[in-house]
Amino acid sequence: MAVWSVELLPVVAPQSLAQFGAIEIDATVLAFTLGASLLTGLVFGVVPSIQVSRADLYDALKDGGRGSTRGRQMTRRALVIAEIALALVLLVGAGLLIRSFQRVLDVDPGFTPQQTLTFRLALPATTYPDAGAWATFYRRTLERGRALPGVEAAGAISSLPMSGVGGNGSFAIEDVPIAPDAAAAQTPVGAMFVALRTSVDPETTFTTVRGAVQAEDPGLPLFNIQTMDQRVATSLGVRRFSMGLLAGFAVVALLMAAIGIYGVMAYSVAERRQEIGIRMALGARRRDVLGLILGQGLALTLAGAAVGLVGAFGLSRLLSTMLFGVISTDLVTYVAIPIVLIVVALVAVLVPARRATRVDPMTALRME
């Protein structure tokens, strides 16, 4: 899994995180992870063994090996409650950040990125020595671009939104005279972005657009070629990638909580096989047994969710500075996440619960 994950990262990571291509499994990290795993297994294996070694033989014989002690049952239930609580904390945090990211996507950027092809040109000083030559080139190139089939409008700008290339300086307002001391700031620069609004798929027009540029200057290359939709997606790529990782971790936590509650309830059904058989021999119906097991699983889930909500509220206060358009106590998140967790937990409990309804009373009584 670790090797597969490392190989997957460069594929799913945005281009702005190119350093992911150099990631490999580090021996130190691997050794630490293996050590932590072994230590965890040792600790959680030693504690039960100590409890068993301290067990009262008389009480064990009196119980007839029919089940674990109440203390061990409480320990298992406490661990499941803690697991569910931690899963809910992570899920609420992920839910808040994902909803915040969705609000970012809904923000109007102030322009329409669809159907727009963009690229950058850099004019060599040897061929275009002054601002006049630059202006002439761009004016003639834009005229050629506007005349192409499928192109509705064309323009050039030094700093294209979401291009990663910034700038500062004075600007002119249409129909307002330029102040004399600001005239120098209006001089066009040699390197500029060209944007063309098209009535067709902008990527299909690139060949004809390149031909128009090279008709003006055959040796001039076009670079940083993207549609505006691609630029918008790239500008959000890092945050989108982070949200994906966080959502993945939240799903893993949800699965771990489901596995934990399934394990506890399955073990409880196995321990209470005789009790369930006696109940059914005395007239308990299958739906009564099913409700009994589901009720116990639901009680553990609700307890874990209650503890998790307290922890999630504390976490959300820390996340408040990272949220956009969503408050840290967002009602939708705090209602939807516990409901999802409860549904998943009940599905996990349903398997051992159905198994409990299939207990043969006579077989269970013979085990007495």
N, C-alpha and C positions, 0 to 999 in steps of 0.2 A: 504494500500500500504506500509506503514512504517513497519508494522508487517511482511508482506510478504517479504520485502526487507531484513530485519534483519535475517529472517530465511534462506534466500537464500545465504547470504554472506558466511557462513561457507562451503556451498556446492561448490561454485565456486572459493573460495579463495585457493591459493596454500598451501601445507602443511607447508611451511616455515612461513606462517602467521597464526599459530595456535591460536593466541590471538583472532581471529575473532569468535571463538567458544564461547567466553565469552561475546560477545556483546549483549546488550539488550537495549530496549528503555529507555532512561534516562529521568526522570521526568523534570529535569531542561532544557534539550535540547527541550523536547516536549513543555514545557511552553513557552520557547523563540520562537519556531517556530510558535506556535499558536498566540502569541502576535504579532509577525512580520506580520503574515497573516492578522490578524484583523486590525492592524495599516495601512497596505497597502490598504486594502479594504476601510477603513474609509477615508484615504487621497484621494484616487481616486474617492470616492463617494462624498466627500464634495466639491471638486473643481468644478465638473459639477453643483452641486446644487447652489453654489455661483454664477456661471455664469448665471444660469436660473433666480435666484432672482434679478439679476442686469439687466435683459433684458428689453429693451424698449418696453412697451406694444403697442405703436403705430406701431413700426416696425414689431412686432410679428403679429398684426392684418393685417397689410398691406401684409405680406408674406402669410397670409392665412393658416399658419401651414404647408406649403408645404415642408418645409425642415429646416435643421439646418442652423445656421449662418455660414458665411465663416470662422470666427475665430474658431468655434468648428470643422469644417471640417479640418482646418489646424492642429489643435491639434491632432485629431485622426490620420491624416497622418504622423505627426511628430513622434507619438508614434510607429506606424508601422515601419517607417524608422529606428528608434532607435532599435526596436526589431530585425529587419533583420540585422542591422549592428552588434549587439552583437552576434547574431547567427553565422554570418560569421567569426567574430573574433575567437569564440570558435571552429568552424569547421576548420579554417585554422590551429590553434594551434594543434588540434587533428590530422589533416592530416599530419602535419610535424612530430609529434612524432610517428605516426603509420608508416610513411615511413621510419623514422629512425630505428624503431624496425625491420622493414622488412630487412633493410640493415644489422642489427645485425644477423638476422637469416641466411642471405646469407654468412656470414663470414665463411671461412674454419677453423674449430677448430684445424687442424693439425693432426687429426686422423680420422678413420672411425668408428663411433659409432654403426653402424648397425650390427646385428647378434652377439652381445657380451653380455654375462652374467657376472655380477660382484657381489662379496660379500666380506665380511670382516671376518677375523679370528683373534682371540686373544689367544695366547698360554699362559696357566697358568705357572707361574714361578716354581711351585712345580713339574710339570711334565717335563718342558723344562727349566732347570736352566741356560743354557748358549747359546751363539750364535751358537755353533756347533750343539746342539740339534735342535735349530730353523731351521738352514739351512738344516739339514737332513730331518726334517718333511716336509718342503716346497718342497724340491727336489722330495721326494717320492710321495707327494700328487699331484704335477704337472705331474709327470709321469703317475699316475693313471688317471688323468683328460684327458691327451692327448690320452690315449688308449680308451676312451669312444666313442661309436658310435655317430656320428654327431659333434664331437669336432675336430676342425682343428688345434687349437693352444691354449696354456695356459701359463700364466705368473703371477708373483706376484710382487707387488710394495707397498712401504710404503705410498705414496701419490698419489691416483688416481685422474686424472683430473675431475674437477666438482663434487668432492665428498664432498666438504666442509671440508676436512681434509688436512691441509697443513703441510709443513715441510721445513727445510733448512739444509744445510750441503754440504759437498764436494760430488763430483761425479766422476766417471771414464769414460773415453772415450775408446771405443773399440780399441784394439790393441795398446793402449798407456799404458806404465808401470805406476803403481800407486806410487806416491811419498811416502817415508816411513812415513812422518808425517801425511799423509792422510789415512793411512791404517785403523785407528780406525773408520774413518767416513764411511768405506765400510762395517762395521759389520751389518748384517741384524737385523731387529727389530722383536720383538715377535708379534706385531699386524700389519697385512698386508692385502692389498686387493688382491684378486685373480680374474683374468679376463680370460674368455674363449671365443675364437672365434668359432662360430658354423656354420654349413652349413644348420641348420634348425632353427625354431623359438627358440630362446634361453630360453624362459620361459618353454618350454616343456622338456628341458634337466635338469631342476633343481633337480628333484628327483634322477636321476642317478648320478648327480654331488655330491649331498649330501651323497649318498651312498658311493661314492669313498672317500670322506673326512672322513666319519665315519668308513670306513674300516681301515683307518690309525689310527684314534683315535675316538672310539665310543662315548666318552663323550664330544667331542668338538662341540659347537654350531656354526652355520653360522648366521650372522646377516648383516644388511644393504644390503639386497639382492635387486638388481635392474639391469635392462638392461642399457647399456650405453645410449640408446635413452631416457630412463626415466630420467637418471641423467642430460642429456643435457636439457630436457624439464623442470626439476625442477630448474636448475640453472637460467633459464629464466622465471620462474613462476611468480615472483613478478612483473617484468616488463610487462609480458603478462597481468597480472591481472590489473595493472595500465592502460595499454592501453585499456583494455576492458571497465573499468569504464569511462575513458575519452571519448571513442567512444560512450558509452551509453549517457553520458551527452550531447555530440554533437548532437546525434539523437534527444534527447528531445528538445534541443534548436531549431533544424530544424523544428520539429513538432509545437513548440510554435510559431515560425515565420509564418508557414503556416496557423495556426489557426488565428493568428492576422490579417494577410492580408485577409483571407477569411471573417472574421467578419466585417472588415471595408468595403470591397467591397460589401458584402451582404447588409449591412446597407445603403450603397450608392445607390444600386439598388432599395431598398425599398423607399428611399427618392425621387429618380428621376423617380418613376413609371410614373407620369404624363408626365414628359418631354420625356421619352422614348416612351410613347403612342403617343404623338404629333409628334415626329420624324417619327414614323412608319405610322401615319395617313397622313403625308405629303410626304410619298414615300420612307422613309428609309427602306432598306432591312435588313433582320435578320442578315446577315453577317456583315452589317455596324454597327449594335448595338453590335454584338459580338466583333467586332474589337475595338469599343469604350471602352467597359469595360475592355477587355484584355489589351488595350493600357494603361489605367489608372493604372491597377495593375502592369504592367511591368514598368511603370515610377516610382512607389513607390519602386519596387524591385531594380531597377537599382540605385536609389538614396541611398537606404540602403546599397547596395553592395559597392558603391563608398566610403561611409563613413566607412563601415566595413573594406575595404581594407587598408585604412589609419591606422585604429586601429590595424589591423592584422600585418601590417608591424612593428609597434612599439612593439607588443607582441613578434613577431618572433625574434627580436633583443635580448629580454630577454631570449628566449628559446635556443639561439645559443649554449650555453655551455652544453645543454642537448641533442643536436643532434649528431648523428653519421652517417657519410657518406651522409648527406643531408645539404645543405646550408640553411640559414634562409630565403632566398628569392627564394626558390625552385619554378621554373616556373610551373612545373606540378601541384603542390598544388594550386598555385595562379590562375591557369586557371581552373582546374577541380572543385574546391569548389564553386566559383561563378556560374559556369554553373549548377551544381547540385542545388544550391539554387534557381536560376532563374527558372529552370524546375519545382521544387516543388512548388514555388510560383505561377507559371502560372497554374499548376494543381488545386491549391487552388482557384484561381480566376475563373477558367473555370465553376465551379458550379453556382455562382451567375451570370456569364455572360450568360450562357445558360438559366437561369431563366429570365433574362432580355429580351431575344428574344421571350419569350412566353407571353409577356405582350399584352393583348387585347386592341387595340387603343380605341375602343368605351367605354370599361369599365374605362379606364384611363381618358378619357375626361369627363365622367359623374362625376368623383370624383372632378372635377374642381369647 
